Amino acid sequence: MTLSRLVMWRHGETDYNATGRMQGHLDSQLTEVGRNQARFAVPALVRFAPEIVVTSDLRRAMDTATTFTQVAGVPLRVDKRLRETNLGLWQGMTSAEVDEQWPGARQVWQTDPTWTPPGGESRLEVAARAAEVVADLDESTEGTAVLCAHGGMIAALTGHLLELPVAAWAKLGGIGNCHWVVLARRTTSGMAWRLRAYNAGITG
């Protein structure tokens, strides 16, 4: 068995998103806006007819995923390997606070996937653990799977699965709250993943 399509869906807005704080592994909550974003996205995601949804174990992703599975009746699995990047000492801080204490470090982190925030993990490490989830799904699912996770993790996993040069990962833009990335395979071009949509979603 191998997956034919992978939809990677970012969670809705959280209280940390709304106040401009970096979350990482901190377990922030969806705002009312975030809950509405998840509800509005459901009709579009249903059209992908996923066989399973796998979510990060962080509450913001689990609550977003549950909004979908309760409507679609799709099995839900929780996997901590889909967590956002561990930002170490930066977690809970604003960008301005990070820049004050570690001048220039955030810019390096944004452009170099091999660089690790103090006490955290690199995007390469994030992509490697998330890719294990996809490999597991390849052994059990033939159709479409949805991963409900986090913006940084989704961007890193996209770069990894598309086999982009690591130096080019930073060219992938951010993922909006409750937006998604779609990758698909075509048997005529081997089993390589192809990008079908990036940062797609419902606006407004």
N, C-alpha and C positions, 0 to 999 in steps of 0.2 A: 504494500500500500504506500502511496505517496500523496501528499496534499496537492490539490490542483490550484487552490487559491488561499491567500492569507490576507485577512483584514486586520490591521492593527489600529485600535481605537483608543484615543487618549481620553482620560477621565474628564468630567465636567469641572467647572470653576470651583476652587476651594477658598476657604478663608485666607490661606496663605497667598494664593494667586491674587486675590482681591487687594491684599495689603503689600504686595511686592516682595514677599519673603521667599527665600529658597527653601524647598521642602526636603528633597532627598528621601531618606527613610523615615522622616517624621510623619506621623499618622494624622494628617490634617483632614478636615471635614468639608464636604460639599456645601456650598452656599445654596440659597434658594435658586439663584441664577443657574448654578451648576446642575441642580436637580432638573430644572426645566430644560436645560441644554440636552441632558440625557434623554428626556421624554421626547423632545422634538426630533432627535436623531433616530429613534426606533423605527419609524416607517421606512426610512431610507436603508437602514441596515438589514431589515427583514428581507429586502429584495435579494440580498446575497445568499439567502437560505443556508446559513451555516449549520453544520452538524453539531458543533460544540463551541462553547465560549470558555476560554481559559483566562482567568484574571489574576493580577497581582494580589497579594494578601493585604496590601494597604487599603484602608477603609475607603478612600476616595475612589479607587478603582473598583473595589467590590460593590460599592453602592451603585456606581454607574453601570456595571455589568448586570447587576440584579434587576435594574430598571428594564433592561432589554430582555433578559431570560424569562422574567415573569410574564411578559407579553407574548414572546415568541415560543415559549415552551421548549427551549433548547437546554440541554444539559450544561451545567456550570461546574468548572473545576478551578480550584484555587492553587496557585503555584508561586511561591515566594521568589523564584528565579526571575520573575517578571517585574520585580521591584525597580523603582527609579534608581539612578546613580546614587551611591552613598557619597554625600558631599562632605562628610567628616565634620570638621570644625565650622564649616560654612553653613551648616543646616540651621535654619531659623533666622538667619541674618538677611538684611537687605543687600542689594548690589553695592550701594554706597558704603555700607559698613564693611563689606568684604574689601572693597577698593581702598578703604582707609587703612585697614590692618595689613593687607597683602597687596601693595601697589603693583599693578600690572599683571598679577597672577590670574585674575579672572579672564583677561584677554587671551593669555596663553592657553588656559583651559578650554576656551571657546574654539580655538583653532587647532589644537593638538590633541587628538583622541588618545594619545599615549600618556598624557600628563595627568597626574593624580592630585586632586585637592588634598590639603593636609588632613590626614586621618581618614581619607575616603578611598575611592576606587576610580580607575580610568574608564573611559568609554569602551576601550578594547575589552576590559574585564566584563563590563555590562553586556556587551554584544555576545561574548562567549557564553555566559550563563543563559541568556535568553535564547540563543541558538540551540541550546540543549532541549529546550521546550519544543521548538519546531521539529527537531530530529525525533523526539518522542511522538509527536503528532503524525509524522510521516509513517510511523509504524502502525498507526491505528485509525487513520482518517484518510479517505480518498477524495472528499469534496472540499468544502470550505470550512476554515476555522477562523474564529475571531479571537484576537488577543486584546484584552482590555487592560491597558497599562499606562505608561507615562511618556511624556514628550521626549525627554532625553534618551530613554531606553529605546523608543520606537525609531528615532533617527539613527542611533547606533546600530540597531539590528537591521535596519534598511540598508545601510552602507555595507554591513557584513554579508547579508544575503545576496546583494547585487554584485558582490565581489569587487567593489570599488576600491581603488587605492586608498589606504588609510589617510593619506594626506588630503584626499578629496572629500572625506566625510563632512568636513566643516562647510562644504558648499551646499549641503542639504539644509534647507531652512527649518525653522521651528514648526511645531505642530500646535495648532490652536486647540483650546479646550473643546472636547467632544468632536474633534475632527479626526480623520482617519487616513491611513495609507493602504493601498491595495497592491499586492504582488500576485502574479499569476504565472503558471508554468504552461509551456506549449511543448507537446511531445515532438513536434517537428523541429524544434531547436534544442533538443536534449532536455534535461531536467533543470536547466538553469532558471532562476527567477527573473521575471521581467516586471518593470514598474508600470502599473496601469493607472494609478492615481496617487497624488501626494498632497496632504493637507486638504483633503476634500471634506465637505461637511455642510451643515445647515448654518446660515448666518442670520443675524437679526435677533 
